[in-house]
């Protein structure tokens, strides 16, 4: 699993290209699966990389 910390204080769990034929659906589905597992995941758009990011708040111990 890809985990990258971002300057906005969130950890990126996964990236999905915005140009995908399904748009943000794969990102939304992935985030929903993470939420079902108890992670407070949400989808944000990274305009610079033209991608949907699934992020969770960074923890203090990270």
mmCIF file of the N, C-alpha and C atoms, coordinates in Angstrom:
data_MODEL
# 
_entry.id   MODEL 
# 
loop_
_atom_site.group_PDB 
_atom_site.id 
_atom_site.type_symbol 
_atom_site.label_atom_id 
_atom_site.label_alt_id 
_atom_site.label_comp_id 
_atom_site.label_asym_id 
_atom_site.label_entity_id 
_atom_site.label_seq_id 
_atom_site.pdbx_PDB_ins_code 
_atom_site.Cartn_x 
_atom_site.Cartn_y 
_atom_site.Cartn_z 
_atom_site.occupancy 
_atom_site.B_iso_or_equiv 
_atom_site.pdbx_formal_charge 
_atom_site.auth_seq_id 
_atom_site.auth_comp_id 
_atom_site.auth_asym_id 
_atom_site.auth_atom_id 
_atom_site.pdbx_PDB_model_num 
ATOM 1   N N  . UNK A 1 1  ? 0.849   -1.175 0.000   1.00 0.00 ? 1  UNK A N  1 
ATOM 2   C CA . UNK A 1 1  ? 0.000   0.000  0.000   1.00 0.00 ? 1  UNK A CA 1 
ATOM 3   C C  . UNK A 1 1  ? 0.894   1.237  0.000   1.00 0.00 ? 1  UNK A C  1 
ATOM 4   N N  . UNK A 1 2  ? 0.572   2.177  -0.854  1.00 0.00 ? 2  UNK A N  1 
ATOM 5   C CA . UNK A 1 2  ? 1.320   3.425  -0.954  1.00 0.00 ? 2  UNK A CA 1 
ATOM 6   C C  . UNK A 1 2  ? 0.926   4.331  0.197   1.00 0.00 ? 2  UNK A C  1 
ATOM 7   N N  . UNK A 1 3  ? 1.891   4.795  0.978   1.00 0.00 ? 3  UNK A N  1 
ATOM 8   C CA . UNK A 1 3  ? 1.619   5.739  2.049   1.00 0.00 ? 3  UNK A CA 1 
ATOM 9   C C  . UNK A 1 3  ? 2.607   6.877  1.943   1.00 0.00 ? 3  UNK A C  1 
ATOM 10  N N  . UNK A 1 4  ? 2.089   8.061  1.691   1.00 0.00 ? 4  UNK A N  1 
ATOM 11  C CA . UNK A 1 4  ? 2.912   9.250  1.534   1.00 0.00 ? 4  UNK A CA 1 
ATOM 12  C C  . UNK A 1 4  ? 2.322   10.341 2.397   1.00 0.00 ? 4  UNK A C  1 
ATOM 13  N N  . UNK A 1 5  ? 3.142   11.021 3.184   1.00 0.00 ? 5  UNK A N  1 
ATOM 14  C CA . UNK A 1 5  ? 2.643   12.144 3.957   1.00 0.00 ? 5  UNK A CA 1 
ATOM 15  C C  . UNK A 1 5  ? 2.599   13.378 3.080   1.00 0.00 ? 5  UNK A C  1 
ATOM 16  N N  . UNK A 1 6  ? 1.596   14.189 3.280   1.00 0.00 ? 6  UNK A N  1 
ATOM 17  C CA . UNK A 1 6  ? 1.425   15.399 2.490   1.00 0.00 ? 6  UNK A CA 1 
ATOM 18  C C  . UNK A 1 6  ? 1.599   16.627 3.372   1.00 0.00 ? 6  UNK A C  1 
ATOM 19  N N  . UNK A 1 7  ? 1.896   17.776 2.768   1.00 0.00 ? 7  UNK A N  1 
ATOM 20  C CA . UNK A 1 7  ? 2.035   18.999 3.551   1.00 0.00 ? 7  UNK A CA 1 
ATOM 21  C C  . UNK A 1 7  ? 0.748   19.402 4.263   1.00 0.00 ? 7  UNK A C  1 
ATOM 22  N N  . UNK A 1 8  ? -0.411  18.935 3.775   1.00 0.00 ? 8  UNK A N  1 
ATOM 23  C CA . UNK A 1 8  ? -1.671  19.320 4.403   1.00 0.00 ? 8  UNK A CA 1 
ATOM 24  C C  . UNK A 1 8  ? -1.957  18.505 5.664   1.00 0.00 ? 8  UNK A C  1 
ATOM 25  N N  . UNK A 1 9  ? -1.011  17.701 6.093   1.00 0.00 ? 9  UNK A N  1 
ATOM 26  C CA . UNK A 1 9  ? -1.190  16.934 7.320   1.00 0.00 ? 9  UNK A CA 1 
ATOM 27  C C  . UNK A 1 9  ? -2.030  15.693 7.146   1.00 0.00 ? 9  UNK A C  1 
ATOM 28  N N  . UNK A 1 10 ? -2.049  15.132 5.961   1.00 0.00 ? 10 UNK A N  1 
ATOM 29  C CA . UNK A 1 10 ? -2.802  13.911 5.697   1.00 0.00 ? 10 UNK A CA 1 
ATOM 30  C C  . UNK A 1 10 ? -1.877  12.876 5.076   1.00 0.00 ? 10 UNK A C  1 
ATOM 31  N N  . UNK A 1 11 ? -2.249  11.629 5.225   1.00 0.00 ? 11 UNK A N  1 
ATOM 32  C CA . UNK A 1 11 ? -1.489  10.538 4.619   1.00 0.00 ? 11 UNK A CA 1 
ATOM 33  C C  . UNK A 1 11 ? -2.260  10.049 3.397   1.00 0.00 ? 11 UNK A C  1 
ATOM 34  N N  . UNK A 1 12 ? -1.581  9.967  2.260   1.00 0.00 ? 12 UNK A N  1 
ATOM 35  C CA . UNK A 1 12 ? -2.196  9.478  1.031   1.00 0.00 ? 12 UNK A CA 1 
ATOM 36  C C  . UNK A 1 12 ? -2.098  7.957  1.030   1.00 0.00 ? 12 UNK A C  1 
ATOM 37  N N  . UNK A 1 13 ? -3.253  7.301  0.965   1.00 0.00 ? 13 UNK A N  1 
ATOM 38  C CA . UNK A 1 13 ? -3.272  5.839  0.918   1.00 0.00 ? 13 UNK A CA 1 
ATOM 39  C C  . UNK A 1 13 ? -3.187  5.319  -0.505  1.00 0.00 ? 13 UNK A C  1 
ATOM 40  N N  . UNK A 1 14 ? -3.809  6.033  -1.443  1.00 0.00 ? 14 UNK A N  1 
ATOM 41  C CA . UNK A 1 14 ? -3.860  5.571  -2.832  1.00 0.00 ? 14 UNK A CA 1 
ATOM 42  C C  . UNK A 1 14 ? -4.152  6.752  -3.749  1.00 0.00 ? 14 UNK A C  1 
ATOM 43  N N  . UNK A 1 15 ? -3.703  6.632  -4.998  1.00 0.00 ? 15 UNK A N  1 
ATOM 44  C CA . UNK A 1 15 ? -3.940  7.645  -6.033  1.00 0.00 ? 15 UNK A CA 1 
ATOM 45  C C  . UNK A 1 15 ? -4.683  6.997  -7.195  1.00 0.00 ? 15 UNK A C  1 
ATOM 46  N N  . UNK A 1 16 ? -5.599  7.770  -7.793  1.00 0.00 ? 16 UNK A N  1 
ATOM 47  C CA . UNK A 1 16 ? -6.358  7.304  -8.946  1.00 0.00 ? 16 UNK A CA 1 
ATOM 48  C C  . UNK A 1 16 ? -6.335  8.410  -9.988  1.00 0.00 ? 16 UNK A C  1 
ATOM 49  N N  . UNK A 1 17 ? -5.960  8.116  -11.233 1.00 0.00 ? 17 UNK A N  1 
ATOM 50  C CA . UNK A 1 17 ? -5.904  9.148  -12.271 1.00 0.00 ? 17 UNK A CA 1 
ATOM 51  C C  . UNK A 1 17 ? -7.276  9.772  -12.524 1.00 0.00 ? 17 UNK A C  1 
ATOM 52  N N  . UNK A 1 18 ? -7.307  11.082 -12.622 1.00 0.00 ? 18 UNK A N  1 
ATOM 53  C CA . UNK A 1 18 ? -8.571  11.777 -12.870 1.00 0.00 ? 18 UNK A CA 1 
ATOM 54  C C  . UNK A 1 18 ? -9.090  11.503 -14.272 1.00 0.00 ? 18 UNK A C  1 
ATOM 55  N N  . UNK A 1 19 ? -8.227  11.132 -15.186 1.00 0.00 ? 19 UNK A N  1 
ATOM 56  C CA . UNK A 1 19 ? -8.630  10.853 -16.555 1.00 0.00 ? 19 UNK A CA 1 
ATOM 57  C C  . UNK A 1 19 ? -9.239  9.477  -16.755 1.00 0.00 ? 19 UNK A C  1 
ATOM 58  N N  . UNK A 1 20 ? -9.418  8.743  -15.687 1.00 0.00 ? 20 UNK A N  1 
ATOM 59  C CA . UNK A 1 20 ? -10.003 7.408  -15.780 1.00 0.00 ? 20 UNK A CA 1 
ATOM 60  C C  . UNK A 1 20 ? -11.414 7.489  -16.349 1.00 0.00 ? 20 UNK A C  1 
ATOM 61  N N  . UNK A 1 21 ? -11.816 6.519  -17.175 1.00 0.00 ? 21 UNK A N  1 
ATOM 62  C CA . UNK A 1 21 ? -13.181 6.537  -17.731 1.00 0.00 ? 21 UNK A CA 1 
ATOM 63  C C  . UNK A 1 21 ? -14.264 6.552  -16.650 1.00 0.00 ? 21 UNK A C  1 
ATOM 64  N N  . UNK A 1 22 ? -13.946 6.038  -15.480 1.00 0.00 ? 22 UNK A N  1 
ATOM 65  C CA . UNK A 1 22 ? -14.930 5.991  -14.390 1.00 0.00 ? 22 UNK A CA 1 
ATOM 66  C C  . UNK A 1 22 ? -14.816 7.200  -13.463 1.00 0.00 ? 22 UNK A C  1 
ATOM 67  N N  . UNK A 1 23 ? -13.943 8.151  -13.786 1.00 0.00 ? 23 UNK A N  1 
ATOM 68  C CA . UNK A 1 23 ? -13.800 9.348  -12.965 1.00 0.00 ? 23 UNK A CA 1 
ATOM 69  C C  . UNK A 1 23 ? -13.347 9.037  -11.550 1.00 0.00 ? 23 UNK A C  1 
ATOM 70  N N  . UNK A 1 24 ? -14.044 9.578  -10.567 1.00 0.00 ? 24 UNK A N  1 
ATOM 71  C CA . UNK A 1 24 ? -13.646 9.408  -9.171  1.00 0.00 ? 24 UNK A CA 1 
ATOM 72  C C  . UNK A 1 24 ? -14.201 8.132  -8.539  1.00 0.00 ? 24 UNK A C  1 
ATOM 73  N N  . UNK A 1 25 ? -15.009 7.364  -9.264  1.00 0.00 ? 25 UNK A N  1 
ATOM 74  C CA . UNK A 1 25 ? -15.626 6.184  -8.667  1.00 0.00 ? 25 UNK A CA 1 
ATOM 75  C C  . UNK A 1 25 ? -14.635 5.216  -8.035  1.00 0.00 ? 25 UNK A C  1 
ATOM 76  N N  . UNK A 1 26 ? -13.532 4.848  -8.704  1.00 0.00 ? 26 UNK A N  1 
ATOM 77  C CA . UNK A 1 26 ? -12.602 3.919  -8.047  1.00 0.00 ? 26 UNK A CA 1 
ATOM 78  C C  . UNK A 1 26 ? -12.059 4.489  -6.730  1.00 0.00 ? 26 UNK A C  1 
ATOM 79  N N  . UNK A 1 27 ? -11.789 5.784  -6.704  1.00 0.00 ? 27 UNK A N  1 
ATOM 80  C CA . UNK A 1 27 ? -11.296 6.408  -5.475  1.00 0.00 ? 27 UNK A CA 1 
ATOM 81  C C  . UNK A 1 27 ? -12.370 6.381  -4.396  1.00 0.00 ? 27 UNK A C  1 
ATOM 82  N N  . UNK A 1 28 ? -13.604 6.687  -4.768  1.00 0.00 ? 28 UNK A N  1 
ATOM 83  C CA . UNK A 1 28 ? -14.707 6.677  -3.807  1.00 0.00 ? 28 UNK A CA 1 
ATOM 84  C C  . UNK A 1 28 ? -14.950 5.264  -3.268  1.00 0.00 ? 28 UNK A C  1 
ATOM 85  N N  . UNK A 1 29 ? -14.863 4.269  -4.143  1.00 0.00 ? 29 UNK A N  1 
ATOM 86  C CA . UNK A 1 29 ? -15.046 2.881  -3.702  1.00 0.00 ? 29 UNK A CA 1 
ATOM 87  C C  . UNK A 1 29 ? -13.939 2.467  -2.743  1.00 0.00 ? 29 UNK A C  1 
ATOM 88  N N  . UNK A 1 30 ? -12.690 2.831  -3.069  1.00 0.00 ? 30 UNK A N  1 
ATOM 89  C CA . UNK A 1 30 ? -11.558 2.500  -2.203  1.00 0.00 ? 30 UNK A CA 1 
ATOM 90  C C  . UNK A 1 30 ? -11.720 3.178  -0.841  1.00 0.00 ? 30 UNK A C  1 
ATOM 91  N N  . UNK A 1 31 ? -12.105 4.450  -0.844  1.00 0.00 ? 31 UNK A N  1 
ATOM 92  C CA . UNK A 1 31 ? -12.297 5.177  0.409   1.00 0.00 ? 31 UNK A CA 1 
ATOM 93  C C  . UNK A 1 31 ? -13.413 4.542  1.241   1.00 0.00 ? 31 UNK A C  1 
ATOM 94  N N  . UNK A 1 32 ? -14.487 4.117  0.584   1.00 0.00 ? 32 UNK A N  1 
ATOM 95  C CA . UNK A 1 32 ? -15.592 3.468  1.292   1.00 0.00 ? 32 UNK A CA 1 
ATOM 96  C C  . UNK A 1 32 ? -15.135 2.171  1.956   1.00 0.00 ? 32 UNK A C  1 
ATOM 97  N N  . UNK A 1 33 ? -14.285 1.409  1.261   1.00 0.00 ? 33 UNK A N  1 
ATOM 98  C CA . UNK A 1 33 ? -13.744 0.174  1.849   1.00 0.00 ? 33 UNK A CA 1 
ATOM 99  C C  . UNK A 1 33 ? -12.895 0.489  3.076   1.00 0.00 ? 33 UNK A C  1 
ATOM 100 N N  . UNK A 1 34 ? -12.095 1.546  3.002   1.00 0.00 ? 34 UNK A N  1 
ATOM 101 C CA . UNK A 1 34 ? -11.266 1.935  4.150   1.00 0.00 ? 34 UNK A CA 1 
ATOM 102 C C  . UNK A 1 34 ? -12.141 2.389  5.314   1.00 0.00 ? 34 UNK A C  1 
ATOM 103 N N  . UNK A 1 35 ? -13.202 3.147  5.021   1.00 0.00 ? 35 UNK A N  1 
ATOM 104 C CA . UNK A 1 35 ? -14.110 3.587  6.086   1.00 0.00 ? 35 UNK A CA 1 
ATOM 105 C C  . UNK A 1 35 ? -14.788 2.396  6.732   1.00 0.00 ? 35 UNK A C  1 
ATOM 106 N N  . UNK A 1 36 ? -15.133 1.381  5.947   1.00 0.00 ? 36 UNK A N  1 
ATOM 107 C CA . UNK A 1 36 ? -15.747 0.169  6.498   1.00 0.00 ? 36 UNK A CA 1 
ATOM 108 C C  . UNK A 1 36 ? -14.794 -0.550 7.447   1.00 0.00 ? 36 UNK A C  1 
ATOM 109 N N  . UNK A 1 37 ? -13.491 -0.352 7.251   1.00 0.00 ? 37 UNK A N  1 
ATOM 110 C CA . UNK A 1 37 ? -12.477 -0.940 8.125   1.00 0.00 ? 37 UNK A CA 1 
ATOM 111 C C  . UNK A 1 37 ? -12.135 -0.022 9.307   1.00 0.00 ? 37 UNK A C  1 
ATOM 112 N N  . UNK A 1 38 ? -12.821 1.128  9.408   1.00 0.00 ? 38 UNK A N  1 
ATOM 113 C CA . UNK A 1 38 ? -12.605 2.024  10.529  1.00 0.00 ? 38 UNK A CA 1 
ATOM 114 C C  . UNK A 1 38 ? -11.662 3.187  10.279  1.00 0.00 ? 38 UNK A C  1 
ATOM 115 N N  . UNK A 1 39 ? -11.140 3.323  9.065   1.00 0.00 ? 39 UNK A N  1 
ATOM 116 C CA . UNK A 1 39 ? -10.245 4.443  8.734   1.00 0.00 ? 39 UNK A CA 1 
ATOM 117 C C  . UNK A 1 39 ? -11.098 5.635  8.297   1.00 0.00 ? 39 UNK A C  1 
ATOM 118 N N  . UNK A 1 40 ? -10.788 6.843  8.731   1.00 0.00 ? 40 UNK A N  1 
ATOM 119 C CA . UNK A 1 40 ? -11.558 8.017  8.316   1.00 0.00 ? 40 UNK A CA 1 
ATOM 120 C C  . UNK A 1 40 ? -11.122 8.531  6.941   1.00 0.00 ? 40 UNK A C  1 
ATOM 121 N N  . UNK A 1 41 ? -11.206 7.688  5.938   1.00 0.00 ? 41 UNK A N  1 
ATOM 122 C CA . UNK A 1 41 ? -10.707 8.018  4.598   1.00 0.00 ? 41 UNK A CA 1 
ATOM 123 C C  . UNK A 1 41 ? -11.667 8.937  3.856   1.00 0.00 ? 41 UNK A C  1 
ATOM 124 N N  . UNK A 1 42 ? -11.085 9.843  3.068   1.00 0.00 ? 42 UNK A N  1 
ATOM 125 C CA . UNK A 1 42 ? -11.888 10.684 2.193   1.00 0.00 ? 42 UNK A CA 1 
ATOM 126 C C  . UNK A 1 42 ? -11.127 10.908 0.895   1.00 0.00 ? 42 UNK A C  1 
ATOM 127 N N  . UNK A 1 43 ? -11.854 11.327 -0.124  1.00 0.00 ? 43 UNK A N  1 
ATOM 128 C CA . UNK A 1 43 ? -11.272 11.555 -1.445  1.00 0.00 ? 43 UNK A CA 1 
ATOM 129 C C  . UNK A 1 43 ? -11.084 13.053 -1.644  1.00 0.00 ? 43 UNK A C  1 
ATOM 130 N N  . UNK A 1 44 ? -9.898  13.425 -2.103  1.00 0.00 ? 44 UNK A N  1 
ATOM 131 C CA . UNK A 1 44 ? -9.606  14.809 -2.459  1.00 0.00 ? 44 UNK A CA 1 
ATOM 132 C C  . UNK A 1 44 ? -9.009  14.822 -3.859  1.00 0.00 ? 44 UNK A C  1 
ATOM 133 N N  . UNK A 1 45 ? -9.109  15.963 -4.520  1.00 0.00 ? 45 UNK A N  1 
ATOM 134 C CA . UNK A 1 45 ? -8.550  16.114 -5.865  1.00 0.00 ? 45 UNK A CA 1 
ATOM 135 C C  . UNK A 1 45 ? -7.222  16.843 -5.764  1.00 0.00 ? 45 UNK A C  1 
ATOM 136 N N  . UNK A 1 46 ? -6.187  16.260 -6.354  1.00 0.00 ? 46 UNK A N  1 
ATOM 137 C CA . UNK A 1 46 ? -4.886  16.912 -6.441  1.00 0.00 ? 46 UNK A CA 1 
ATOM 138 C C  . UNK A 1 46 ? -4.785  17.488 -7.847  1.00 0.00 ? 46 UNK A C  1 
ATOM 139 N N  . UNK A 1 47 ? -4.998  18.792 -7.963  1.00 0.00 ? 47 UNK A N  1 
ATOM 140 C CA . UNK A 1 47 ? -4.995  19.425 -9.274  1.00 0.00 ? 47 UNK A CA 1 
ATOM 141 C C  . UNK A 1 47 ? -3.626  19.370 -9.932  1.00 0.00 ? 47 UNK A C  1 
ATOM 142 N N  . UNK A 1 48 ? -2.568  19.475 -9.129  1.00 0.00 ? 48 UNK A N  1 
ATOM 143 C CA . UNK A 1 48 ? -1.204  19.480 -9.678  1.00 0.00 ? 48 UNK A CA 1 
ATOM 144 C C  . UNK A 1 48 ? -0.890  18.181 -10.418 1.00 0.00 ? 48 UNK A C  1 
ATOM 145 N N  . UNK A 1 49 ? -1.287  17.044 -9.833  1.00 0.00 ? 49 UNK A N  1 
ATOM 146 C CA . UNK A 1 49 ? -1.001  15.753 -10.471 1.00 0.00 ? 49 UNK A CA 1 
ATOM 147 C C  . UNK A 1 49 ? -2.200  15.212 -11.253 1.00 0.00 ? 49 UNK A C  1 
ATOM 148 N N  . UNK A 1 50 ? -3.331  15.944 -11.267 1.00 0.00 ? 50 UNK A N  1 
ATOM 149 C CA . UNK A 1 50 ? -4.546  15.517 -11.950 1.00 0.00 ? 50 UNK A CA 1 
ATOM 150 C C  . UNK A 1 50 ? -4.950  14.111 -11.509 1.00 0.00 ? 50 UNK A C  1 
ATOM 151 N N  . UNK A 1 51 ? -5.074  13.959 -10.185 1.00 0.00 ? 51 UNK A N  1 
ATOM 152 C CA . UNK A 1 51 ? -5.413  12.657 -9.624  1.00 0.00 ? 51 UNK A CA 1 
ATOM 153 C C  . UNK A 1 51 ? -6.339  12.821 -8.428  1.00 0.00 ? 51 UNK A C  1 
ATOM 154 N N  . UNK A 1 52 ? -7.153  11.799 -8.203  1.00 0.00 ? 52 UNK A N  1 
ATOM 155 C CA . UNK A 1 52 ? -7.950  11.725 -6.986  1.00 0.00 ? 52 UNK A CA 1 
ATOM 156 C C  . UNK A 1 52 ? -7.117  10.985 -5.950  1.00 0.00 ? 52 UNK A C  1 
ATOM 157 N N  . UNK A 1 53 ? -7.017  11.546 -4.748  1.00 0.00 ? 53 UNK A N  1 
ATOM 158 C CA . UNK A 1 53 ? -6.245  10.941 -3.676  1.00 0.00 ? 53 UNK A CA 1 
ATOM 159 C C  . UNK A 1 53 ? -7.185  10.467 -2.579  1.00 0.00 ? 53 UNK A C  1 
ATOM 160 N N  . UNK A 1 54 ? -6.924  9.283  -2.061  1.00 0.00 ? 54 UNK A N  1 
ATOM 161 C CA . UNK A 1 54 ? -7.642  8.808  -0.879  1.00 0.00 ? 54 UNK A CA 1 
ATOM 162 C C  . UNK A 1 54 ? -6.719  9.090  0.291   1.00 0.00 ? 54 UNK A C  1 
ATOM 163 N N  . UNK A 1 55 ? -7.187  9.929  1.211   1.00 0.00 ? 55 UNK A N  1 
ATOM 164 C CA . UNK A 1 55 ? -6.350  10.376 2.316   1.00 0.00 ? 55 UNK A CA 1 
ATOM 165 C C  . UNK A 1 55 ? -7.014  10.099 3.656   1.00 0.00 ? 55 UNK A C  1 
ATOM 166 N N  . UNK A 1 56 ? -6.165  10.000 4.681   1.00 0.00 ? 56 UNK A N  1 
ATOM 167 C CA . UNK A 1 56 ? -6.611  9.939  6.072   1.00 0.00 ? 56 UNK A CA 1 
ATOM 168 C C  . UNK A 1 56 ? -5.780  10.960 6.843   1.00 0.00 ? 56 UNK A C  1 
ATOM 169 N N  . UNK A 1 57 ? -6.328  11.494 7.925   1.00 0.00 ? 57 UNK A N  1 
ATOM 170 C CA . UNK A 1 57 ? -5.546  12.435 8.729   1.00 0.00 ? 57 UNK A CA 1 
ATOM 171 C C  . UNK A 1 57 ? -4.270  11.769 9.245   1.00 0.00 ? 57 UNK A C  1 
ATOM 172 N N  . UNK A 1 58 ? -3.173  12.525 9.223   1.00 0.00 ? 58 UNK A N  1 
ATOM 173 C CA . UNK A 1 58 ? -1.906  11.996 9.750   1.00 0.00 ? 58 UNK A CA 1 
ATOM 174 C C  . UNK A 1 58 ? -2.024  11.842 11.266  1.00 0.00 ? 58 UNK A C  1 
ATOM 175 N N  . UNK A 1 59 ? -1.469  10.764 11.773  1.00 0.00 ? 59 UNK A N  1 
ATOM 176 C CA . UNK A 1 59 ? -1.454  10.541 13.218  1.00 0.00 ? 59 UNK A CA 1 
ATOM 177 C C  . UNK A 1 59 ? -0.193  11.154 13.797  1.00 0.00 ? 59 UNK A C  1 
ATOM 178 N N  . UNK A 1 60 ? -0.232  11.513 15.065  1.00 0.00 ? 60 UNK A N  1 
ATOM 179 C CA . UNK A 1 60 ? 0.923   12.123 15.723  1.00 0.00 ? 60 UNK A CA 1 
ATOM 180 C C  . UNK A 1 60 ? 2.127   11.195 15.772  1.00 0.00 ? 60 UNK A C  1 
ATOM 181 N N  . UNK A 1 61 ? 1.890   9.865  15.774  1.00 0.00 ? 61 UNK A N  1 
ATOM 182 C CA . UNK A 1 61 ? 2.998   8.912  15.880  1.00 0.00 ? 61 UNK A CA 1 
ATOM 183 C C  . UNK A 1 61 ? 3.608   8.571  14.534  1.00 0.00 ? 61 UNK A C  1 
ATOM 184 N N  . UNK A 1 62 ? 3.126   9.180  13.422  1.00 0.00 ? 62 UNK A N  1 
ATOM 185 C CA . UNK A 1 62 ? 3.670   8.922  12.085  1.00 0.00 ? 62 UNK A CA 1 
ATOM 186 C C  . UNK A 1 62 ? 4.862   9.796  11.797  1.00 0.00 ? 62 UNK A C  1 
# 
